[in-house]
């Protein structure tokens, strides 16, 4: 269904693959894979970027009703372990408070990933806890606190990285989930595919032919 919806919405807006990719920051290969049904279950961040660019709801893009989306979220919550449920509840509570009405100039709370133990790049997702941090930075929805100086000199221990849900541009730093582990990496595109390079040369770069091999958590927009 999503392949037909996406193509119809592109035609309505008069957008080519190249134009939609440029406006949404979603790789053209991913958009092509969705249209030709090679990517049956695109990631949420990809769908969110496309729906915002097309000025439609994510449910409309997926051809689903709000009720179907709620049922899917409820199923995902039930299937999650206690660790996952804790994250879902934290984000839902904060978003509900935000939607209830907060002055745009006031600080607001966002969920922040906190490593339970001191770890380096490539930490197991299950080793993270979640707490709330306040920020006045716009267009961010989540944060992560660095447990050490692994990313120095650019980032230091206890820095809080503020993350947006937009797909990273060339050279931007972002948090990715791959094989149940979190990686804070610099995003690069080449003719051979995509590379998640280390921030300061410590560790091994991750390379993918297609970006649906890993999940974007968020692109770093600011540090506090």
C-alpha positions as CSV (number, residue, x, y, z in Angstrom):
1,X,0.0,0.0,0.0
2,X,2.7,2.5,0.9
3,X,4.4,2.2,-2.5
4,X,1.2,3.3,-4.3
5,X,0.5,6.0,-1.7
6,X,4.0,7.4,-2.0
7,X,4.0,7.5,-5.8
8,X,0.5,9.1,-5.9
9,X,1.6,11.8,-3.4
10,X,4.8,12.5,-5.4
11,X,2.8,12.9,-8.6
12,X,0.3,15.2,-6.9
13,X,3.1,17.4,-5.6
14,X,5.0,17.2,-8.9
15,X,8.1,15.7,-7.2
16,X,10.7,13.5,-8.8
17,X,12.7,11.0,-6.9
18,X,15.7,13.3,-6.9
19,X,13.7,16.3,-5.7
20,X,12.0,14.3,-2.9
21,X,15.3,12.9,-1.8
22,X,16.9,16.4,-1.6
23,X,13.9,17.9,0.3
24,X,13.5,15.1,2.8
25,X,17.2,14.1,3.2
26,X,16.1,10.5,2.6
27,X,18.5,8.6,0.2
28,X,17.1,8.3,-3.3
29,X,17.9,4.6,-3.2
30,X,15.6,4.2,-0.2
31,X,12.7,6.0,-1.9
32,X,13.2,3.9,-5.0
33,X,13.1,0.8,-2.9
34,X,9.9,1.8,-1.3
35,X,8.2,2.6,-4.6
36,X,9.3,-0.7,-6.2
37,X,8.4,-2.7,-3.1
38,X,12.0,-3.8,-2.3
39,X,11.7,-2.1,1.2
40,X,8.4,-3.5,2.6
41,X,8.9,-2.1,6.1
42,X,10.7,1.3,6.0
43,X,11.9,2.7,9.3
44,X,9.8,5.2,11.2
45,X,12.3,8.0,10.8
46,X,12.3,7.5,7.0
47,X,8.4,7.6,6.9
48,X,8.4,10.6,9.1
49,X,10.8,12.6,6.9
50,X,8.8,11.7,3.8
51,X,5.4,12.5,5.3
52,X,6.7,15.9,6.5
53,X,8.1,16.8,3.1
54,X,4.9,15.7,1.4
55,X,2.8,17.6,4.1
56,X,0.7,14.6,5.0
57,X,0.3,12.4,8.1
58,X,2.4,9.3,8.4
59,X,-0.8,7.3,8.6
60,X,-1.9,8.7,5.3
61,X,1.4,7.9,3.7
62,X,1.1,4.3,4.9
63,X,-2.5,4.1,3.9
64,X,-3.6,3.3,7.5
65,X,-6.2,4.7,9.8
66,X,-5.3,6.2,13.2
67,X,-6.9,3.2,14.8
68,X,-4.6,0.8,13.0
69,X,-1.6,2.8,14.0
70,X,-2.7,2.7,17.7
71,X,-3.2,-1.0,17.5
72,X,0.3,-1.5,16.1
73,X,1.8,0.7,18.8
74,X,-0.1,-1.2,21.5
75,X,1.1,-4.5,20.0
76,X,4.7,-3.3,20.0
77,X,4.4,-2.2,23.6
78,X,3.0,-5.6,24.7
79,X,5.8,-7.4,22.9
80,X,8.5,-5.3,24.5
81,X,10.4,-6.3,27.6
82,X,10.5,-4.2,30.7
83,X,13.4,-2.2,29.3
84,X,11.6,-1.3,26.1
85,X,8.3,-0.5,27.9
86,X,10.2,1.9,30.2
87,X,11.4,3.9,27.2
88,X,8.0,3.9,25.5
89,X,6.3,5.2,28.7
90,X,8.9,7.9,29.2
91,X,8.5,9.2,25.7
92,X,4.7,9.0,25.7
93,X,4.4,10.9,29.0
94,X,6.7,13.7,27.8
95,X,4.9,14.0,24.4
96,X,1.5,14.1,26.1
97,X,2.7,16.9,28.4
98,X,4.1,18.8,25.4
99,X,0.9,18.5,23.4
100,X,-1.1,19.7,26.4
101,X,0.5,23.1,25.9
102,X,4.0,24.5,26.6
103,X,5.2,28.0,25.8
104,X,7.6,27.6,22.8
105,X,10.1,29.8,24.6
106,X,10.1,27.7,27.8
107,X,12.4,24.8,28.5
108,X,10.7,21.4,28.0
109,X,11.6,17.9,29.0
110,X,12.9,15.3,26.6
111,X,13.9,11.7,27.3
112,X,17.7,11.2,27.7
113,X,19.5,7.9,27.2
114,X,21.9,7.2,30.1
115,X,24.5,4.4,30.0
116,X,24.1,2.2,33.0
117,X,27.8,1.5,32.9
118,X,30.8,3.4,31.5
119,X,31.1,2.2,27.9
120,X,32.6,3.1,24.6
121,X,31.2,3.4,21.1
122,X,29.0,0.4,20.2
123,X,27.3,0.0,23.6
124,X,24.5,-2.6,24.0
125,X,21.1,-0.8,23.9
126,X,20.0,-2.9,26.9
127,X,22.7,-1.2,29.0
128,X,21.0,2.2,28.7
129,X,18.6,3.7,31.2
130,X,16.3,6.7,30.5
131,X,15.8,9.9,32.4
132,X,14.4,13.4,31.6
133,X,16.5,16.4,30.8
134,X,15.3,20.0,30.1
135,X,16.2,22.0,27.0
136,X,15.1,25.1,25.2
137,X,16.5,23.8,21.9
138,X,13.8,23.5,19.2
139,X,13.4,20.5,16.8
140,X,14.9,17.9,19.2
141,X,13.1,15.0,20.6
142,X,15.6,12.9,22.5
143,X,19.1,13.1,24.0
144,X,22.0,10.9,25.1
145,X,24.5,11.6,27.8
146,X,28.1,10.6,27.0
147,X,29.6,8.4,29.8
148,X,33.3,9.2,29.1
149,X,35.8,11.1,26.9
150,X,35.7,8.5,24.1
151,X,34.7,11.2,21.6
152,X,37.1,13.9,22.7
153,X,38.2,16.5,21.9
154,X,35.0,17.4,20.2
155,X,32.7,15.9,22.8
156,X,33.5,15.4,26.5
157,X,32.3,13.2,29.4
158,X,28.8,14.1,30.6
159,X,28.0,16.1,27.5
160,X,24.3,15.8,26.6
161,X,23.8,15.4,22.8
162,X,20.4,16.8,21.6
163,X,19.0,14.7,18.8
164,X,16.5,15.5,16.1
165,X,14.5,12.9,14.1
166,X,15.8,14.2,10.7
167,X,18.0,12.0,8.5
168,X,21.6,13.2,8.7
169,X,23.2,15.2,5.9
170,X,26.7,14.4,4.6
171,X,29.2,14.7,7.4
172,X,26.7,15.2,10.3
173,X,27.0,13.2,13.5
174,X,24.2,10.9,14.5
175,X,23.2,8.1,16.8
176,X,22.5,4.7,15.1
177,X,21.2,1.4,16.3
178,X,22.8,-1.7,14.7
179,X,22.6,-5.3,15.9
180,X,21.1,-4.1,19.2
181,X,24.0,-1.7,19.8
182,X,24.2,2.1,19.8
183,X,26.9,3.9,17.7
184,X,27.5,7.6,17.6
185,X,29.1,8.1,14.2
186,X,29.7,10.6,11.4
187,X,27.5,9.9,8.4
188,X,28.9,9.7,4.9
189,X,27.6,8.8,1.4
190,X,29.7,7.4,-1.4
191,X,29.1,5.6,-4.7
192,X,29.6,2.3,-2.9
193,X,27.0,3.0,-0.3
194,X,26.9,4.5,3.2
195,X,29.6,4.8,5.9
196,X,29.3,5.5,9.6
197,X,32.7,6.7,10.4
198,X,34.2,7.1,13.9
199,X,34.2,10.6,15.3
200,X,37.9,10.7,16.2
201,X,39.4,7.6,14.5
202,X,38.8,5.3,17.5
203,X,37.1,2.1,16.4
204,X,36.1,0.6,13.0
205,X,33.8,2.3,10.5
206,X,30.5,0.6,9.7
207,X,29.7,0.3,6.0
208,X,26.3,-0.5,4.4
209,X,25.1,-0.9,0.9
210,X,21.6,0.1,2.0
211,X,20.7,2.2,5.1
212,X,17.8,0.0,6.0
213,X,20.5,-2.3,7.5
214,X,20.5,-0.1,10.6
215,X,18.1,2.3,12.4
216,X,18.6,6.0,12.9
217,X,18.0,7.1,16.5
218,X,18.7,10.8,15.9
219,X,21.0,13.4,14.4
220,X,23.0,15.6,16.7
221,X,21.8,19.2,16.6
222,X,23.4,20.7,19.7
223,X,25.3,19.9,22.9
224,X,24.5,21.0,26.4
